[in-house]
Amino acid sequence: MQQRRLGPFSVSALGFGCMNLSHAYGAPPAPEAAEALLLRALDRGINFFDTAALYGFGVNETLLGRVLKPHRARIMLASKGGMTGINGKRVIDGRPESLKRDCEDSLQRLQTDVIDLYYLHRWDKQVPIEDSIGALADLVRAGKVKTIGLSEVSALTLRRAHAVHPVAAVQSEYSLWTRNPEIAVLETCRELGAAFVAFSPLARAFLTGKLRNPETQLEAKDIRRQMPRFEPANYTKNLDLLPEYLRIANEAHCTPAQLALAWLLAQGKDIIPIFGTRQARHLDDNAGAANVTLEPRIIERLDALINQQTVTGPRYNEATQSEIDTEIF
């Protein structure tokens, strides 16, 4: 698979987001199936794996540690701290002592001496960003972390953080139907030399064309049930975008999922999409996007079809939006 730069690392142009192997999208797959999927991703040329202390409240990191430890020298491993599970509840805590504890716990679960890229999962707005980044910088100096990143932050917060210690990557949602990074963060990342890691590049399955009825297709505990765009009235309107999108995929001689990922890859060499899946056939399909080159006219049609003006519903509900720092249209 083609490679892209992330800080000092050369990583696969597509990364594997491991969250849904343990967290957020209903019942996770059986451990054996999850293990097989991770190894299949490695076989497909993916060497960039993304996890977090939050995912499954440590279960996801434990899974990656067990499966990928024999292959550690071949992979670029990213994890996150500052948002964890405590007594069964999600807690955002960016205090320096908490971040250092989170990192130590992650190192043990991941069965590694150092984490290649360690993100502040959420900016704890009760703690100055400078203090949280200072703690991550201490972890770099201690040799426990190689590079640091930020997740779901604004351009202003990125600048403040970067003034304390270089930020290697920013991770936020980015896809045809979530364009918020285009407001300011992408430009700021390029100015500062940080890579942009795009999560939910398939619009949480919308852009695969397979999710037609969230009410019947999503499990009761699926986090998309709390997202406004997936509410019945909004989703019905969003479905109107799919027929033309599917026609474009057919014209581009690729699958709908590959079209979404190829569009992101075409936005810049500094953008690295990370997709998640629980099925081998979807993994193979997604990985194939690295070989898809879109003509400019296809990209123009996609931009006109699906964007912040044509998608119905905000990305998050008010409670979740209050926890993040990204710009909104």
C-alpha positions in Angstrom: 0.0 0.0 0.0 1.1 3.6 -0.7 2.7 5.4 2.3 2.2 8.8 3.8 4.2 10.8 6.3 3.0 11.3 9.9 5.7 13.0 11.9 8.8 10.9 11.7 6.8 7.9 10.5 6.0 6.4 7.2 2.5 4.9 7.5 0.0 3.2 5.2 -2.2 5.7 3.4 -5.2 4.1 5.1 -5.2 3.2 8.8 -7.3 0.8 10.8 -9.5 2.4 13.4 -10.0 -0.3 16.0 -12.8 1.2 18.2 -15.7 -0.9 16.9 -13.9 -4.1 17.7 -14.7 -3.3 21.3 -16.9 -0.3 21.6 -19.7 2.0 20.5 -21.4 0.2 17.6 -23.3 -2.5 19.4 -22.1 -5.9 20.3 -18.4 -6.4 19.4 -17.3 -9.4 17.4 -15.9 -12.5 19.1 -12.3 -12.2 20.2 -11.1 -14.7 17.6 -12.9 -12.8 14.8 -11.4 -9.5 16.0 -7.9 -11.0 16.1 -8.3 -12.4 12.6 -9.4 -9.0 11.3 -6.3 -7.2 12.8 -4.0 -9.7 11.2 -5.8 -9.4 7.9 -5.4 -5.7 8.0 -1.7 -6.2 8.5 -1.6 -8.6 5.5 -3.3 -6.0 3.4 -0.5 -3.6 3.9 -2.0 -1.5 6.7 0.6 -0.7 9.3 -1.2 2.2 11.2 -3.5 1.0 14.0 -5.5 3.4 16.1 -6.9 2.6 19.6 -7.7 4.4 22.9 -7.9 3.8 26.6 -11.7 4.6 26.3 -12.5 1.8 23.8 -14.1 -0.9 25.8 -12.6 0.7 28.9 -9.2 -0.8 28.1 -10.4 -4.0 26.3 -9.5 -2.7 22.9 -5.9 -1.9 23.9 -5.6 -5.3 25.5 -6.8 -6.9 22.2 -4.2 -5.0 20.2 -1.4 -5.7 22.7 -2.1 -9.5 22.5 -2.5 -9.7 18.7 0.1 -7.2 17.5 2.9 -7.6 19.9 4.7 -10.2 17.7 4.5 -7.6 14.9 5.3 -4.5 16.9 8.4 -3.6 14.8 6.2 -3.5 11.6 3.4 -1.2 12.9 2.8 2.4 13.9 0.7 2.3 17.0 -1.5 5.2 18.1 -3.5 5.4 21.3 -5.2 8.1 23.4 -5.6 9.3 26.9 -7.5 11.9 28.8 -10.9 10.2 28.3 -11.3 6.9 30.0 -13.8 4.7 31.7 -14.0 5.0 35.5 -16.5 2.9 37.5 -18.4 2.1 34.2 -18.7 5.8 33.2 -16.8 7.8 30.6 -14.7 10.5 32.2 -12.8 13.4 30.5 -9.8 14.2 32.6 -6.8 16.2 31.2 -4.9 16.8 34.4 -1.2 16.1 34.0 -1.2 13.4 36.7 -4.2 11.7 35.1 -2.7 11.7 31.6 0.5 10.1 32.9 -1.4 7.4 34.7 -3.5 6.8 31.5 -0.3 6.4 29.5 1.2 3.9 32.0 -2.0 1.9 31.9 -2.0 1.9 28.1 1.6 0.8 27.9 0.8 -2.2 30.0 -2.3 -3.2 28.1 -0.6 -2.7 24.7 2.4 -4.7 25.9 4.9 -2.2 24.6 7.6 0.1 25.9 6.6 3.1 23.9 3.5 4.4 22.0 4.3 5.9 18.6 1.6 8.5 18.6 -0.3 9.4 21.8 -3.3 11.7 21.5 -5.1 13.9 24.0 -8.4 12.3 23.3 -10.4 15.3 24.4 -9.4 18.7 25.6 -10.6 18.9 29.2 -11.8 22.5 29.3 -11.2 22.6 33.0 -7.5 22.3 32.4 -5.4 24.7 30.3 -4.4 23.0 27.1 -0.8 24.0 27.9 -0.8 22.0 31.1 -2.2 18.8 29.4 0.3 19.1 26.5 3.1 19.7 29.0 2.3 16.4 30.5 2.4 14.7 27.1 5.7 16.4 26.4 7.1 14.9 29.7 6.1 11.5 28.4 8.0 12.1 25.2 11.1 13.1 27.2 10.7 10.0 29.4 10.7 7.8 26.3 7.2 6.5 26.8 5.7 8.3 23.8 7.4 9.2 20.5 5.0 11.8 19.2 1.9 13.5 20.4 -1.5 14.4 18.8 -4.8 16.0 19.5 -8.3 14.9 18.8 -11.4 17.0 18.0 -9.7 20.4 18.6 -10.0 23.8 17.0 -7.3 25.6 15.1 -6.8 28.0 18.0 -6.3 25.2 20.5 -4.0 23.4 18.1 -1.8 26.5 17.9 -1.7 26.9 21.7 -0.7 23.2 22.0 1.9 23.4 19.3 3.6 26.3 21.1 4.3 24.0 24.0 5.4 20.9 22.0 5.2 20.0 18.3 1.9 18.3 17.4 2.5 15.4 15.0 -1.2 14.8 14.1 -4.7 16.0 14.6 -7.5 13.5 14.5 -11.1 14.6 13.8 -14.1 13.4 11.8 -13.7 14.2 8.1 -15.7 12.9 5.2 -17.8 14.2 2.3 -20.7 14.8 4.8 -18.5 16.2 7.7 -16.5 19.1 6.3 -15.7 20.9 9.6 -11.9 20.5 9.3 -12.1 22.6 6.2 -13.1 25.7 8.2 -9.6 26.2 9.7 -7.9 23.0 11.1 -6.6 21.6 7.8 -5.0 24.9 6.9 -3.4 25.2 10.4 -2.2 21.6 10.3 -0.4 22.3 7.0 1.1 25.5 8.4 2.5 23.7 11.5 3.5 20.5 9.7 1.0 18.2 11.4 -0.7 15.3 9.6 -4.5 15.1 9.6 -6.0 11.7 10.6 -9.6 11.5 9.4 -11.9 9.2 11.4 -15.4 8.1 10.3 -14.3 8.6 6.6 -17.4 6.6 5.5 -19.8 8.8 7.4 -20.5 6.1 9.9 -21.6 3.7 7.1 -23.8 6.2 5.3 -21.4 6.4 2.4 -21.2 2.7 1.9 -24.8 2.8 0.7 -25.8 -0.1 2.9 -27.3 1.6 5.8 -30.8 2.5 4.6 -32.9 2.3 7.8 -31.1 3.0 11.1 -34.2 2.2 13.1 -34.1 -1.4 12.0 -30.4 -1.9 11.1 -28.7 -0.4 14.2 -28.4 -2.2 17.5 -30.0 -0.6 20.6 -26.6 0.6 22.0 -25.2 1.8 18.8 -23.9 5.4 19.3 -25.4 6.5 16.0 -28.8 6.4 17.6 -27.9 9.5 19.5 -26.6 11.4 16.5 -29.0 13.9 14.9 -28.2 12.9 11.3 -29.4 9.4 11.9 -32.8 10.5 13.4 -35.6 9.2 11.0 -36.6 12.6 9.6 -33.1 13.7 9.0 -31.9 10.4 7.6 -34.7 10.2 5.2 -33.6 13.5 3.7 -29.9 12.4 3.6 -30.9 9.2 1.8 -31.9 11.4 -1.1 -28.2 12.0 -1.7 -27.4 8.4 -2.3 -28.8 7.6 -5.7 -26.5 10.1 -7.4 -23.6 9.2 -5.2 -24.0 5.5 -6.2 -24.1 6.6 -9.9 -20.8 8.4 -9.4 -19.2 5.4 -7.8 -20.3 3.3 -10.8 -18.8 5.8 -13.2 -15.6 5.8 -11.2 -15.4 2.0 -11.4 -15.2 1.6 -7.7 -17.4 0.7 -4.8 -19.2 3.4 -2.7 -16.9 2.9 0.2 -13.8 3.2 -2.0 -15.2 6.4 -3.5 -15.5 8.0 -0.1 -12.0 7.0 0.9 -10.5 7.9 -2.4 -12.1 11.4 -2.2 -10.4 11.9 1.2 -7.0 10.6 -0.1 -7.3 13.1 -2.9 -7.7 16.1 -0.5 -4.0 16.0 0.3 -1.0 13.8 0.9 -1.1 14.9 4.5 -4.5 13.3 5.1 -4.7 9.8 6.4 -8.2 8.2 6.7 -8.7 5.5 9.3 -11.7 3.2 8.7 -13.2 0.7 11.1 -15.0 -2.5 10.3 -15.9 -5.8 11.8 -16.1 -7.8 8.5 -13.3 -9.1 6.4 -15.0 -8.3 3.1 -15.4 -4.7 4.1 -11.8 -4.5 5.2 -10.7 -5.8 1.7 -13.0 -3.4 0.0 -11.8 -0.4 2.0 -8.1 -1.3 1.5 -8.7 -1.3 -2.2 -9.4 2.4 -2.1 -5.7 3.1 -2.0 -5.5 2.0 -5.6 -8.4 4.3 -6.8 -7.5 7.6 -8.5 -10.4 9.9 -9.1 -10.6 12.3 -12.0 -11.0 16.0 -11.2 -14.6 16.0 -12.6 -15.6 13.2 -10.3 -14.2 15.1 -7.3 -16.1 18.2 -8.4 -19.4 16.3 -8.7 -18.9 14.8 -5.2 -18.1 18.2 -3.7 -21.3 19.6 -5.2 -23.5 16.7 -4.1 -22.5 16.1 -0.5 -21.4 19.0 1.7 -22.3 21.0 4.7 -25.2 22.6 2.8 -26.8 19.4 1.5 -26.5 17.2 4.6 -29.4 17.4 7.0 -28.8 17.5 10.8 -25.8 18.4 13.0 -22.9 16.0 13.5 -23.5 15.7 17.3 -26.2 16.4 19.8 -25.8 19.4 22.1 -24.4 17.4 25.0 -21.6 15.8 22.9 -20.9 19.0 21.0 -20.2 20.8 24.3 -17.4 18.3 25.1 -15.4 19.0 21.9 -13.6 22.0 20.6 -14.0 21.8 16.8 -15.3 24.6 14.7 -18.8 24.3 13.4 -20.4 25.9 10.3 
